[in-house]
Amino acid sequence: PAPRAAVGYLTGALLGALVAGGIGPAAGQDVDEAVRVADAAAVRLGPDGTDPNPALALARTIGARVPVVWGSEGIAEAAARRWKTEFNENAKRPAFAAAFPELDHNEIEGWSRGAGRDFFLVILRSSSEHPSVGPRVEATLSAVSDAGFEHHEVHAEGVLPLAQMVSLMQTGGFVSCYAGLEAGVDPSPIERIEAMKSRLRDLE
């Protein structure tokens, strides 16, 4: 499969290596919950999932706008970066990711009056985030309220960190694929990346 579709294999291999090397604690409980969360999400968010399908609904709400994905340091920050790259590769469009609290020291200044009209903000939330994140999100949204973009929060499923990470990343995968399909593009090919690699090989 494409590397972006093999994140489960890559994560499992890394966890297995860490546990086998005595570097990390046993992860059986974490993996079991992550698998349960992923299986449930695949049913709920897949093409034959619930009606309305929340991932498809979000993709349609985003429409042709450029996604901006915010998450707090840790789980949601990593997932936000994953959402960005999934939109790049699956939906074939620009996307941006940033993390609290760092984005409050720089990025929000760029969201001046009207600057967000062609963008859509997605905020990733997790029950394991620091208690200060909730008030910070509200304060940040207030500070950029005249930028003109809509926003939507996506909350992680599960209890343990691994399950929450998988939940947020999996949701982003579905949303980005639906966004591509809704725009009439095939999420699978990565023609520009392949063309760039070919060009670099020719230069060797």
N, C-alpha and C positions, 0 to 999 in steps of 0.2 A: 504493500500500500504506500501511498504518498506519506512522507514523513509527518505531515500534519495530522494524518489519520492514524498514526501509530503511537500517539502520545501515551496510551495505556501500556503498550509494550515497553516503551522507553522508561516510563515511571516505575513499572514493576521490576524491570531489570536493575534499575538503580537502587530501589528499596532492597531487593534481594541481595545485591552486592554489599550494601551497607550493613545489613543484618548479619550476613555470612562473615563479614570481616570484623564483627563485634564493635562496629563504629556507632550503630544505632540500636535502639531497643526493638524487641519483637514487634512486628507491625501487623500481625494477623487480624486483630480486632479492627484496626484502621482499614485494612484492605477489604475485609468482609463488609463493613458498612459502606465503603466507597462503591463496591460492586452492587450492593442493593440500591443505592441512590442512583447509580448510573443506569441500571436496568429499568428502574421505575421512570426515570427521565426519558429514556429511549422510547418507552411506550407512550408517555404523556406528550412528548414534544415531536415525535416522529410523524411521518406523513399520514399515518392512520391513527393518530393520537386523538386527544380530547378535542371536543368542539365547544367553544373556540380553542384553538391551539395557541397558547401564549407566545411561543417563539415565532410562529407565522404572523400573529397579530402585531408583535413588536417590529418585525421586518417590514410589514406593510405600513406601520406608523412612521418608521424611519424614512421609508420611501427612497427618494433619490438624494436625500441629504447625506452629508458626510458625518459618520459617527465619531463622537468624542467620548472616550470611556474613562471614567474616573474610578479609582479604588483606593482604599486605605493601605498603608504599608503592611506587607505580609501577604496573606492569602489573596485578598482582593486586588492588590497591586500586580501580582504575578498574573492573575486571571485577566486583568484589564489589558495587559500587554498581549496576552494570548488572543483576546477579542480583536485587538487591533490587527494582528497578523492574519487572523482568520478572515476578517473583512478584506484585507489586501488580497489574499489568495483565493478565497471562495467567491466573494462578491465583485472582485476586480475593481476596487475603488480605494481612494485614500481613506485613512482612518488615523485617529490619534489616541494616545493613552497617556495618562498622568496619574500621580499618586498624591493623596493627602499624607502629611501636611505640606509637602514640598510645593505642590501646585499653588498653594495660597501665598507663596513667597515670590511667584513670578508669573505663572500662566494666567491667573485671573486678571492681571492688568491688561492682557491682550484682548480680553472679552469686553471691549468698550461698547458703547451704545450702538446697537444694530449689527454688531460683528458676528453674531451667532445665527443669523437668519437662514443660512444655508447649511447649518450644522444641527445635529441632534445629540443631546447629552444622555449617556447611559451611566448610571452610578451603581457600582457593584457593592453590595452590603453583605456582611457576615456576622453571625452572632458572636464570633470570637474577636471581633474588632474592639479596639480600645473604647471605653465609655465616652471619651471625648469626641469620637468621630461623629456621632449623631448631631450634637450641637454645632460642630465644625461644618458639616454638610449644610445645615440650615443657614449658618452665617455666610457661607460661600455663595449659596444660591441667591441670598439676598444681595450680596455684593455685586453679582453679575446679572441682576434681574432685568436690566435694560438692554442686555446683549441680544435678546430676541429669540433665544432658542428654547425649544421644549425639552423636558427631561423625563426620564423614566428610571425607577429603581428596580434592580434585579436582586433578590435575596437568595442567598445560598441555602440549599437543602442539607440536611444531615446535622450531626452533632460534632463529630471529630474533624480536625483540620483537613485531613486528606479528602474526606467525603465532601466537605464544603468546597474545596478547591476543584474537585472533579465536577461538582454540580455547576459551579459558575462557568468553568471552561466548556462543559458540554452544552450548556445553554447558548453560549456564544457561538459554538460550532453550528448549531441548528439555525440560529438567527441569521448568521452570515450566509449560510447556504440558501436559506429561503430568500434572503435579500438578493442574492445573485440570480436565482431562478425567477423571482418576480421581475427582475430587470431584463430577463431574456438571455442570461449568460450561463454557460456551463461552468460550474465551480471547479471541475476536475483539472483541466489543463492549466499549466503555468508557463505560457508561451514566452512571456517577456524574460522570465528567469532563465528558461532554457536557451533563449536567444543570447542572453548575456553570457551564459556559461560557454556557449559555442564560440562566441566572439573571443572570450578570454583564451580558450584552447587554441584558437587560430593564431593568437599572439605569442604563444609559448615558443 
